[in-house]
Amino acid sequence: MGRQQGPQLVQRKGSTSWYIQGSLFQERIRQSTGTSSREEAELILTDVIGRVRQRHLRGEEAPVADFNTLAAKHLNESDKASIKEDARHIRDLAPFVGELPMTEIYRGRDEQGEPTPLERFIRERAKQSVSKRTVNYALQVLNIVGNLASKRWRGGRGKPLIPYWTGIPLINDREARTLGLKLKKEPYPLNWEEQDALFSELPPLNRDMCLFKVNAGCRENEVCRLRWDWLEKGSQSIWYFEIPGEHVKNRLPRTVILNDVAREVVVRQQGKHPDYVFVYEGNPVKRMNRSAFKKARDRAAKLFPSLKNVGIHSLKHTYGARLRAAGVPEEDRNFLTGHKGKMSMTSYYSAPELQRMLDYSNRVCEHRDNIILLKRKAG
């Protein structure tokens, strides 16, 4: 009788990932390593053999943690500013991979040649005409949970909640085209005629929010969550919002200088709500990129086809482009747009510096014919 073959690494037809196949202590082992790297696959094989040997010799079961359990831990413990976005993608992933042990989640095909649950998730999202960025965000959340469970979180006797995690590769542009996923729209700076055409089609509240965004350089979430108790009035002319770091994407506290136009928008909102600046029917606005904006954009695009694919983030990009075209130094542009720069934010808190930032920001209020913005073809 031939000797039983131990677990080995093999490459299956149609797959770039190494596959573990064989038996140990009469236990059949069949699983993908989820990686095309031989070195990584060898490490995973060694770990798998070790866990099987431990179960056989000591009667110990390796910890089992499925995606649902670990995702819930991530949602409960994370302090990410975008944790609500993570929760949305976790809800999308759960029907496909929720009950699977984390080490059994990988892309590609299974041993029967069928798409794995994660691969089915990707294909299903492609059918729903979502973007490459949306699917990659979900895969990134999956990787975050896997990395935390294998490297940081600990269970009984200080052991990781899962023995290893092989990162899920993200989708590149070439694969996105094959799958039918939408590619990222590059932020597009509006010229003044396009801005006027678009804003004239918006309802009053939406117009004010967009007008504020294009004059303050805020992200959509920052505008929607803007609170009155963050407003500071340094003088009659210098008004600014102090946004706490937990509400900012880069987790740094942000000072939002109000130029003349942005301040006029804020003044119009006074008295409408005790806490939030922008409200609709007594409730804070949750998103700007909704049907009102999209319908207004479609109407304006009849006059300016270049507006067809303009998004909400284009307004922040427009603010930054106008600052640059108006000769504002890069460090000061970083401060005004909320990007990380070389100079500490606290360097700007003196009255003269705030006044200088206000003067810079007011430059974007002027309809300057000498400001030339790069154009792109309508998609």
VEXSE-926009 format. One line per 5 residues: number of its first residue (from 1); their letters; for each residue y, z, x of N, C-alpha, C. Coordinates in steps of 0.001 Angstrom, whole numbers, plus 500000, padded with zeros to 6 digits. Atoms other than C-alpha are relative to their C-alpha. Layout:
NUM	A	Y,Z,X,Y,Z,X,Y,Z,X | ...
//
This chain:
1	MGRQQ	498804,500000,500855,500000,500000,500000,501237,500000,500884 | 498815,500132,499184,503403,498965,501432,500919,501203,499877 | 499064,498883,499985,505997,501514,502390,501199,499682,499113 | 498872,500189,500916,508759,502040,499831,501281,499773,500792 | 498781,500348,499285,512026,500449,500968,501144,500924,499578
6	GPQLV	498871,499137,500300,515009,502797,501229,501218,499197,499575 | 498783,500699,500461,518470,501975,499873,500630,499187,501117 | 499369,500890,499033,520102,499052,501632,501181,499294,499353 | 498871,500789,500481,523251,496997,501345,499604,498539,499898 | 500276,501423,500189,522863,493525,499903,501225,499366,499356
11	QRKGS	498939,500733,500676,525265,490861,498732,499378,499106,498948 | 500571,500745,501122,524525,489391,495336,500747,498690,499810 | 499429,501315,500210,525151,485819,494406,501184,500078,499038 | 498819,500041,500859,528604,485230,492957,500897,501213,500118 | 499191,498792,499838,529981,488598,494134,500362,500186,501463
16	TSWYI	499576,499734,498629,531992,489500,497223,499743,501454,500394 | 500216,498580,499727,531192,493226,496925,498576,500259,500484 | 501320,499570,499567,528321,494910,498722,499347,500830,498900 | 500761,499351,501062,525572,496237,496454,498905,500861,500632 | 501038,499101,499494,523275,499221,497065,498733,499808,499174
21	QGSLF	501253,500287,500702,519655,498501,496212,498830,500620,500766 | 501171,499395,499375,516429,500380,496878,499605,501276,499283 | 500490,498756,500596,514642,503670,496169,499918,501080,501065 | 500103,498861,499118,514625,507142,497693,499426,501172,499205 | 500702,498922,500717,512273,510011,496690,499623,499552,498585
26	QERIR	500438,500606,501256,510998,507711,493917,501150,499870,498985 | 498830,500208,500863,514537,507506,492533,500575,498620,500287 | 499498,501366,499842,515671,503942,491948,501521,500024,500070 | 498540,500044,499821,519196,503217,493169,500475,498558,499871 | 499399,501312,500216,521158,500245,491907,501468,500213,499651
31	QSTGT	498581,499856,500319,524960,500304,492143,500855,499198,500970 | 499058,500730,499156,527906,498337,493469,500869,500993,500768 | 499061,499180,499235,530073,499768,496229,501441,499709,499596 | 498653,500369,500418,533074,497973,494745,500890,499515,501125 | 499199,500454,498865,534191,496771,498186,499303,498864,500729
36	SSREE	500548,501101,499201,533744,493651,500294,499968,500356,501485 | 499996,499549,498603,534220,495639,503521,498653,500625,500351 | 501304,499463,499577,530933,496270,505311,500142,501450,500480 | 499791,498656,499474,532376,499343,507017,500137,501013,498857 | 499843,499101,501139,533478,500922,503718,498683,500144,499239
41	AELIL	501267,499976,500727,530179,499985,502091,498973,500891,500696 | 500923,499147,499240,528213,501711,504885,500287,501473,499739 | 499628,498619,500279,530165,504925,504283,499553,500420,498609 | 500411,499699,501374,529477,504749,500549,498483,500140,499912 | 501474,499926,499977,525773,504083,501179,499545,501342,500574
46	TDVIG	500364,498713,499395,525576,507129,503455,500228,501149,499032 | 499696,498943,500969,527202,509270,500789,498991,500003,498857 | 500970,500100,501098,524870,507988,498061,498649,500575,500426 | 501279,499482,499493,521787,508720,500201,500060,501522,500123 | 499847,498558,499848,523113,512187,500970,499922,500739,498682
51	RVRQR	500018,499338,501308,523628,513032,497319,498610,499956,499363 | 501366,500081,500526,520169,511793,496330,499100,501002,500721 | 500798,499044,499230,518613,513826,499154,500305,501441,499565 | 499606,498657,500419,520580,516901,498036,499381,500351,498645 | 500598,499741,501314,519364,516562,494466,498499,500248,500123
56	HLRGE	501451,499890,499875,515762,516147,495600,499575,501285,500718 | 500414,498864,499185,515613,518906,498219,500504,501334,499466 | 499404,498737,500441,517902,521511,496651,500137,500120,498491 | 499875,499964,501453,517840,520606,493009,501440,500044,499519 | 498589,499973,500355,521619,520216,493026,500418,498658,499419
61	EAPVA	499472,501212,500605,523337,517732,490800,501402,499734,500529 | 498652,500368,499571,526331,515882,492127,500956,500126,498817 | 499046,499863,501102,529492,516496,490088,500185,498671,499272 | 499806,501195,500819,529903,514040,487242,501342,500124,499291 | 498692,499994,500650,533428,513231,486125,500303,498593,499515
66	DFNTL	499693,501327,500531,534248,510368,483810,501509,499763,499988 | 498583,500372,499964,537553,508532,483530,500805,500799,498993 | 499251,499266,501028,538599,510236,480280,500366,501402,500474 | 499766,498632,499538,538244,513702,481824,501064,500041,501085 | 499057,500005,498881,540131,512844,484996,501372,499488,499585
71	AAKHL	498714,500516,500483,542815,510852,483183,500760,501089,499252 | 499363,498890,500717,543500,513854,480936,500603,500998,500984 | 499488,499085,498966,543919,516025,484037,501276,499428,500620 | 498813,500658,499444,546374,513498,485474,501191,500133,499055 | 498907,499931,500975,548447,513458,482277,500532,501424,499862
76	NESDK	499592,498601,500171,548516,517256,482071,500734,500564,501215 | 499479,499392,498778,549455,517903,485698,501084,499192,500708 | 499057,500848,499282,551600,514964,486801,501441,500280,499568 | 498574,499871,500314,555394,515243,487013,500723,498658,500156 | 499407,501329,499878,555952,511474,487228,501033,499756,498905
81	ASIKE	498997,500351,501007,559078,510222,485480,499434,499001,498998 | 500575,501050,500855,556981,507359,484083,498627,500396,499452 | 501329,499562,500443,554028,509490,482899,499658,499459,498611 | 500272,500569,501324,554427,508139,479353,499445,498582,500119 | 500550,501330,499753,553788,504657,480726,498544,500118,500449
86	DARHI	501384,499772,499576,550662,505981,482457,499118,500276,498794 | 500785,499640,501191,549496,507440,479134,499683,498771,499155 | 500227,501224,500795,549920,504083,477394,498888,499157,500607 | 501028,500801,499343,547779,502302,479973,498643,500705,499976 | 501255,499249,500100,545173,505069,479911,499371,499789,498623
91	RDLAP	500521,500279,501356,544845,504557,476142,499386,498609,499931 | 500549,501363,499995,544280,500840,476770,498672,499936,500759 | 501208,500033,499178,541653,501499,479448,498832,500744,499364 | 501038,499090,500488,539749,504221,477582,498857,499335,499239 | 501126,500606,500727,537730,502012,475162,499024,499241,500901
96	FVGEL	500846,500790,499104,536349,500062,478135,499313,500863,501059 | 500560,499249,498868,535847,502603,480939,500067,501510,499806 | 499746,498583,500210,536647,505980,479383,498826,500918,500259 | 501162,499124,499872,533118,507385,479339,499183,499737,501259 | 500733,500310,498764,532022,505874,482657,500355,500988,501106
101	PMTEI	499672,499243,498784,531716,508036,485784,500918,499153,500870 | 499012,500752,499232,534571,507059,488075,499358,499099,501045 | 500635,500785,498938,532193,505836,490786,499277,498767,499467 | 500644,501171,500587,530745,503291,488351,501007,499021,499421 | 498947,500894,500486,534071,501630,487591,500402,499057,501126
106	YRGRD	499646,500993,498986,534634,498421,489515,500160,498643,499330 | 499808,501352,500507,535628,494793,489030,498814,499115,500368 | 501043,500964,499672,533303,491815,489055,498899,499970,498962 | 501141,500097,500903,529809,491515,487569,498968,501068,500331 | 501032,498987,499791,526971,493979,487084,498713,499338,500483
111	EQGEP	501246,500534,499452,523348,493560,488208,499348,498973,499093 | 500494,501046,500897,522604,491426,485136,500887,498756,500025 | 499110,501152,499900,525410,489065,486076,501072,499978,498932 | 498997,499926,501057,527622,490201,483189,501282,500662,500523 | 498755,499341,499575,531309,491178,483555,499910,501514,499797
116	TPLER	499993,498543,500124,531700,494893,484202,500999,500409,498915 | 499034,499545,501016,533591,496995,481620,501449,499819,500438 | 498623,500174,499540,536719,496903,483789,500390,498530,500001 | 499712,501438,500022,536471,493134,484140,500230,499524,498573 | 499805,500357,501407,536136,492858,480353,501376,500454,499521
121	FIRER	498656,499518,500339,539293,494961,480000,501060,499003,500452 | 499020,500940,499455,541209,492549,482234,500015,498708,499195 | 500077,501260,500753,539977,489498,480341,500541,500168,498583 | 499490,499741,501341,540790,491082,476996,501522,500064,500005 | 498541,499930,499905,544328,491839,478113,500596,498610,500224
126	AKQSV	499524,501365,499780,544679,488250,479304,500059,499231,498681 | 500003,500651,501317,543756,487068,475788,501198,500423,499163 | 498857,499475,500748,546608,489209,474482,501335,499548,500589 | 498813,500623,499380,549063,487239,476674,500937,501011,500650 | 499162,499052,499281,550256,490222,478671,500283,499455,501400
131	SKRTV	499624,500473,498668,551756,489884,482138,499074,500559,501073 | 500743,499498,498840,550130,490310,485529,500451,501414,500336 | 499458,498677,499683,552416,493297,486090,499414,501072,499077 | 500539,499025,500951,551128,495018,482937,498567,500380,500354 | 501391,499720,499640,547477,494678,483956,499936,500750,501320
136	NYALQ	500010,499315,498708,548211,495714,487537,500468,501443,499878 | 499568,498618,500219,550029,498799,486281,498808,500849,499558 | 501192,499268,500450,546824,499837,484470,499033,500237,501156 | 500895,499839,498845,544775,499219,487620,500562,501017,500998 | 499381,499026,499111,547266,501245,489654,499793,501420,499475
141	VLNIV	500259,498686,500590,546904,504161,487221,498560,500410,500282 | 501403,499740,499710,543137,503904,487640,499815,500426,501460 | 500078,499645,498581,543565,504004,491423,500623,501363,500288 | 499360,498692,499816,545917,506988,491220,499025,501107,499619 | 500950,498992,500469,543360,508956,489198,498822,500107,500968
146	GNLAS	501133,499992,499082,540509,507929,491515,500327,500644,501336 | 499604,499418,498709,542419,508847,494677,500216,501506,499892 | 499790,498565,500187,543458,512224,493303,498665,500729,499870 | 501294,499354,500243,539909,513015,492155,499135,500059,501253 | 500843,500035,498798,538361,512081,495504,500631,500676,501207
151	KRWRG	499331,499487,498797,540994,513447,497891,500758,501311,499786 | 499162,498823,500195,543077,516174,496276,499388,501030,499053 | 500535,499058,500989,541479,517703,493186,498654,500554,500470 | 501235,499340,499597,538675,520190,493788,499326,500680,498818 | 500796,499332,501029,535877,521534,491614,499293,501211,500577
156	GRGKP	500789,498872,499525,533127,524074,492266,499787,499978,501500 | 500193,499838,498562,532814,525369,495833,500911,499090,500838 | 499010,500776,499257,535856,523355,496840,499675,498548,500191 | 500384,501404,499841,534160,519978,496457,500914,499094,499185 | 499220,500963,500787,536087,516880,495333,499345,499755,498638
161	LIPYW	500542,500241,501344,535700,516043,491635,499119,498762,499969 | 500901,501148,499836,534173,512698,492646,499770,499820,501499 | 500315,500059,498562,532464,511982,495985,500804,498966,500771 | 499233,501039,499312,534440,508833,496794,500697,499136,498959 | 499339,500981,500864,536768,506225,495358,500359,498788,500834
166	TGIPL	499654,501258,499364,536983,502606,496410,501054,499322,499144 | 498875,500517,500781,540350,501249,495332,499715,498682,499307 | 500133,501243,500769,540430,498574,492643,501047,499005,500496 | 499009,500983,499533,542068,495403,494024,500883,499521,498851 | 499071,500489,501010,545171,494290,492146,499917,498474,499897
171	INDRE	500057,501437,500280,545559,490812,490690,501174,499295,500671 | 498928,500767,499368,547522,488298,492758,500414,498839,499093 | 499460,501085,500837,549491,485323,491424,498951,498922,499719 | 500997,501061,500180,546654,482853,491974,498972,500401,498948 | 500980,499543,500977,544151,484938,490044,500633,500128,498623
176	ARTLG	499308,499860,501283,546747,485629,487343,500078,498666,499271 | 499943,501326,500625,547137,481911,486742,498629,499603,499454 | 501355,500317,500449,543356,481501,486498,499652,500759,498722 | 500297,499170,501167,543113,484354,483996,500906,499699,498812 | 499055,500275,501077,546116,483157,482001,500989,501121,499779
181	LKLKK	499026,498919,500110,548263,486231,482684,501393,499468,500318 | 498630,500404,499741,552020,485852,482611,500449,500536,501353 | 499474,499573,498714,553724,485993,485991,501346,500694,499821 | 498774,499215,500061,556668,488246,486766,501223,499104,499883 | 498727,500696,500103,560082,487057,485665,500961,500598,501023
186	EPYPL	499039,499509,499017,562558,487288,488491,501288,500408,499290 | 498725,499582,500613,565675,489290,487515,501060,498927,500227 | 499063,501109,499963,568448,486855,486735,501408,500513,499705 | 498628,499542,500260,572177,487674,487110,500732,499049,499056 | 499260,500809,500970,574243,486455,484176,501389,499672,500530
191	NWEEQ	498590,500252,499768,577551,484689,484581,500761,500457,498755 | 499205,499424,501097,580425,485642,482282,499810,499254,498687 | 500204,500768,501242,579906,482813,479793,498670,500360,499349 | 501309,499614,500533,576224,483689,479416,500041,501406,499409 | 499890,498631,500510,577057,487372,479012,500722,500016,498658
196	DALFS	499251,500029,501262,579628,486650,476316,499165,499422,498863 | 500829,500630,501032,577231,484377,474460,498899,500934,499525 | 501075,499077,500354,574403,486913,474566,500524,501212,499245 | 499498,498767,500604,576472,489974,473718,500599,499759,498618 | 499414,500301,501308,578207,488240,470810,498938,499910,498905
201	ELPPL	501088,500097,500974,574796,487851,469132,499345,501362,499713 | 500641,498695,500148,573856,491536,469461,500670,500852,498923 | 499405,499016,500908,574351,494208,466762,500861,500977,500800 | 499050,499139,499265,577107,496736,467645,499359,501013,500944 | 500615,498998,499128,574840,499501,469015,499334,499352,501202
206	NRDMC	500667,500701,498904,572746,497091,471081,501007,499407,500974 | 498959,500568,499138,575907,495432,472347,500599,501081,500897 | 499428,498919,499205,577346,498762,473460,499040,500462,501093 | 500976,499559,499000,574115,499757,475229,499892,498986,501134 | 500071,501042,498967,573942,496422,477050,501291,499947,500811
211	LFKVN	498718,499995,499301,577639,496574,477881,500070,501165,500979 | 500062,498852,499104,577110,500038,479354,499091,499692,501190 | 500987,500273,498940,574068,498879,481335,500538,499031,501044 | 499513,501017,499070,575804,495865,482868,501235,500489,500758 | 498840,499433,499318,578761,498074,483889,499705,501313,500709
216	AGCRE	500366,498753,499333,576864,501141,485121,498774,499844,500896 | 501154,500257,499139,573747,499631,486707,498827,500921,499756 | 501094,499078,500319,571328,501977,484913,498740,499240,499603 | 501253,500514,500528,567682,501370,484151,499940,500264,498496 | 500116,499873,501459,566603,501057,480528,499744,501444,499577
221	NEVCR	500321,498622,500372,565087,504564,480401,501184,500927,500205 | 498827,499160,499745,568221,506092,481906,501027,499856,498887 | 499050,500222,501093,570392,504511,479213,499509,500676,498716 | 500546,499464,501253,568078,505529,476363,499981,501533,499993 | 500107,498531,499928,567762,509154,477582,501320,500681,500325
226	LRWDW	498717,499454,499567,571429,509617,478459,500458,501137,499072 | 499640,498802,500758,572611,513084,477370,501463,500389,500274 | 498615,499578,499860,576079,514515,476756,500162,501116,501024 | 499841,498897,499047,575395,517603,478857,499886,499543,501456 | 499980,500549,498639,575033,515314,481900,501369,499426,500364
231	LEKGS	498704,500627,499778,578598,514029,481506,500965,500956,500693 | 498990,499239,499270,581172,515265,484012,501308,499206,499983 | 498684,500627,499989,584900,514567,483831,500784,500582,501170 | 499346,499503,498806,586248,514940,487335,501505,500005,499894 | 498561,500079,500243,589736,513925,486236,500174,499112,498775
236	QSIWY	499754,500852,501153,591380,511870,483541,499378,498619,500170 | 500516,501349,499761,590136,508696,485205,498560,499979,500469 | 501344,500013,499430,586869,509744,486901,499022,500721,499080 | 501093,499481,500825,583996,510207,484462,498687,499524,500625 | 501306,500399,499474,580383,510219,485605,498907,500864,499380
241	FEIPG	501176,499275,500467,576900,511248,484467,499196,500472,501201 | 500918,499459,499001,574701,513507,486612,498598,500015,499390 | 501346,500096,500567,571136,512433,485761,499022,500766,500886 | 500969,499237,499199,568473,514952,486903,498893,499102,500552 | 500997,500816,499326,565835,513615,489281,498761,499707,499175
246	EHVKN	501217,500237,500785,562973,514017,486777,500152,498864,498999 | 499765,501116,500914,564597,511303,484637,500321,498702,500736 | 499676,501161,499175,565108,508858,487530,498726,499476,500648 | 501231,500607,499495,562458,506425,488778,499653,500474,501406 | 500293,499600,498625,562812,507372,492457,500024,501516,500197
251	RLPRT	500077,498535,500015,562892,511100,491533,501172,500665,500690 | 498808,499430,499391,566320,511601,493139,501080,500156,498938 | 498873,499865,500938,569243,513017,491130,500963,498839,500180 | 499152,501179,499921,571606,510201,490287,501361,500243,499370 | 498645,499971,500539,575365,510026,489799,500347,498608,499498
256	VILND	499648,501290,500602,576391,507241,487417,501504,499974,499748 | 498549,500130,500130,580054,506317,487836,500326,499104,498802 | 499608,500798,501167,581718,505064,484641,501273,499223,500320 | 498801,500803,499839,584060,502169,485238,500726,499933,498652 | 499172,499980,501213,586695,501396,482627,499236,499559,498763
261	VAREV	500747,500521,501149,584361,499395,480393,498915,500985,499569 | 501066,499047,500323,581451,501863,480592,500569,501250,499333 | 499390,498812,500601,583795,504751,479796,500426,499728,498560 | 499618,500354,501372,585134,502948,476712,498775,500017,499082 | 501231,499980,500794,581541,502505,475517,499598,501439,499684
266	VVRQQ	500379,498598,500197,580843,506226,475995,500932,500667,498991 | 499035,499418,500947,584022,507188,474133,499651,499603,498570 | 500354,500463,501355,582866,505096,471154,498785,500737,499440 | 501214,499319,500475,579616,507104,470989,500253,501481,499687 | 499732,498579,500186,581291,510529,470862,499964,500385,498521
271	GKHPD	500073,499491,501362,580554,512573,467745,498833,499498,499182 | 501123,500560,500756,577464,510604,466735,498741,500861,500090 | 501183,499151,499831,574875,513068,468091,500353,501124,500980 | 499639,498877,499113,575091,516528,469717,499383,499925,501393 | 500720,500005,498725,572646,515736,472533,499998,498641,500696
276	YVFVY	500194,501309,499384,572095,512015,473113,501201,499092,499777 | 498847,500895,500067,574710,509360,473805,499738,498828,499062 | 500299,501190,500795,572983,506362,472210,498931,500335,498958 | 500914,499631,501084,571385,507026,468830,500044,498959,498885 | 500092,500881,501167,570223,505030,465820,499426,500814,498844
281	EGNPV	500389,499217,501173,570007,506702,462421,499629,501433,500373 | 500172,498597,499637,570266,510124,464046,498981,500285,501083 | 501034,499807,498982,567553,509576,466662,500348,499209,501262 | 499730,500747,498767,567802,508577,470331,499230,498683,500020 | 500647,501310,499887,567009,504920,471001,498911,500094,501061
286	KRMNR	501113,499889,499061,563601,504663,472679,499932,498830,500970 | 500066,501179,499132,563811,501126,474037,501122,499048,499646 | 498980,501020,500236,566427,498417,474443,499376,498626,499799 | 500623,501335,500029,564045,495475,474861,499124,499839,498763 | 500735,500151,501257,563080,495165,471215,500491,498772,499249
291	SAFKK	499776,501245,500749,563405,492588,468463,501474,499615,499920 | 498575,500338,500120,567203,492837,468123,500487,499263,501248 | 499592,500658,498759,567696,491944,471790,499331,498634,500135 | 500735,501254,499833,565008,489253,471789,500516,498910,499054 | 499475,500985,500949,566365,487547,468651,501390,499532,500414
296	ARDRA	498665,500379,499538,569909,487646,470016,499902,499066,501210 | 500200,500845,498825,568686,486152,473288,499574,498594,499592 | 500457,501320,500448,566908,483323,471442,501147,499197,499388 | 498858,500710,500595,570061,482493,469488,500971,499550,501087 | 499073,500352,498916,572233,482566,472617,499434,498901,500888
301	AKLFP	500647,501004,499152,569691,480408,474472,500180,498585,499465 | 499722,501338,500548,570501,477526,472119,501253,499410,500643 | 498779,500440,499330,573887,477388,473820,499815,499961,501508 | 500275,499919,498565,572699,478443,477288,498493,500154,500196 | 501462,499925,499827,569002,477575,477843,499565,500921,501138
306	SLKNV	500339,499124,498874,569103,479605,481080,499755,501438,499553 | 500198,498642,500518,569090,482748,478904,498611,500211,499410 | 501273,499937,500701,565649,481968,477527,499102,501139,500468 | 500903,498995,499451,563772,484303,479851,500723,501209,500592 | 499245,498843,499516,566515,486846,480581,499463,501266,499346
311	GIHSL	500481,498721,500523,565317,490436,480206,501045,501088,500144 | 499090,498863,499930,566952,493839,479908,500347,500336,501449 | 499743,499632,498598,566568,494462,483648,500985,499040,500659 | 499040,500950,499445,568686,491374,484284,501422,500560,499970 | 498658,499420,500094,571715,493437,483228,500284,500895,501209
316	KHTYG	499835,499189,498793,571189,495924,486059,500142,499096,501226 | 499933,500939,498885,570618,493012,488428,501371,499318,500035 | 498670,500608,500079,573870,491430,487208,501051,500919,500594 | 499053,499016,499455,575789,494631,488019,499934,500006,501525 | 500150,499998,498551,574348,494689,491541,500508,498728,500644
321	ARLRA	499559,501285,499447,575028,490982,492097,501518,499891,499987 | 498538,500063,500084,578637,491323,490955,500647,500933,501022 | 499483,499120,498954,579189,494302,493252,499942,499311,501359 | 500158,500690,498722,577854,492272,496147,501007,498863,500129 | 499061,501127,499965,579945,489228,495243,501444,500480,500137
326	AGVPE	498641,499449,499910,583025,491479,495017,500258,500685,501326 | 499783,499470,498662,582529,492621,498605,499739,501482,500167 | 500315,498580,499886,581205,496136,497970,498921,500178,501067 | 500992,499792,498934,579340,497422,501084,498645,500419,499454 | 501367,499765,500469,575570,497759,500832,499732,501470,499695
331	EDRNF	500240,498579,500239,575486,501565,501160,500607,500451,498683 | 499335,499613,501244,577955,501915,498315,499351,499326,498793 | 500752,500644,501091,576039,499384,496212,498744,500798,499681 | 501195,499185,500221,572916,501494,496712,500326,501239,499175 | 499585,498823,500759,574780,504538,495445,500292,499647,498546
336	LTGHK	499587,500373,501360,576241,502757,492415,498836,499515,499140 | 501141,500506,500771,572921,501172,491410,498820,500962,499980 | 501068,499007,500038,570796,504259,492065,498836,499714,500918 | 501057,500281,499039,568764,502841,494949,500110,500943,501182 | 499995,499148,498810,567745,504844,497991,500781,499301,501099
341	GKMSM	499223,500551,498907,570235,504300,500778,499986,500925,501197 | 499982,499208,498773,570911,505611,504259,500847,501255,499841 | 499089,498870,500141,573716,507925,503160,499540,500929,498891 | 500391,499004,500992,572949,511148,501291,500885,499901,498775 | 499234,500033,501238,573996,511237,497653,501128,501040,500024
346	TSYYS	498994,498951,499989,575881,514471,498330,501243,499585,500773 | 498842,500478,499245,578174,512539,500674,501066,499418,499085 | 499083,500668,500909,579783,510973,497616,500656,500958,499004 | 499562,499095,501047,580602,514128,495669,501441,500479,500154 | 498601,499633,499879,584127,514622,497008,500837,499089,499104
351	APELQ	499143,500770,500908,586969,513459,494760,500441,498659,500592 | 499610,501302,499440,588193,510757,497198,498851,498982,499997 | 501137,500919,499989,584681,509292,497511,499682,499514,498589 | 500259,500406,501386,584164,509299,493741,501051,499000,499532 | 498945,500943,500372,587518,507573,493313,499736,498634,500628
356	RMLDY	500322,501272,499339,586459,504943,495850,498867,499284,499278 | 501110,500596,500743,583199,504382,493948,500490,499429,498667 | 499437,500499,501265,585172,504032,490707,500760,498694,500227 | 499255,501228,499692,587450,501449,492305,499040,498838,500233 | 500991,501047,499773,584413,499502,493502,499378,499550,498676
361	SNRVC	500672,500342,501252,582733,499673,490098,500914,499232,499057 | 499056,500712,500872,585881,498491,488336,500148,498540,500389 | 499925,501409,499602,585674,495268,490334,499107,499113,499122 | 500900,500824,500810,582797,494123,488087,500542,499806,498589 | 499394,500191,501324,585050,494408,485019,500828,498725,499934
366	EHRDN	499117,501154,499933,587119,491463,486192,499205,498699,499914 | 500621,501325,500091,586181,487930,485213,500486,499168,501186 | 499586,500674,498770,586344,486515,488726,499385,498603,500079 | 500502,501365,499893,586061,482740,488940,499379,499727,501366 | 500529,500264,498657,585273,483017,492667,498650,500668,500227
371	IILLK	501331,499421,499877,582068,484990,491997,498972,498969,499590 | 500998,501035,500265,579232,482492,492252,498623,500656,500011 | 501329,499429,500103,575829,483645,491041,498960,498898,500025 | 501057,500999,499909,572613,481808,491854,499413,499727,498629 | 500546,500396,501296,571222,479883,488898,498527,499641,500157
376	RKAG	501389,500449,499993,567648,479160,487989,499737,499212,498727 | 500349,500829,501142,566010,476724,485629,499385,500861,498890 | 500631,499284,501118,565007,477889,482180,498511,499776,500021 | 501457,500122,499972,561301,478628,481957,499461,499416,498739
//
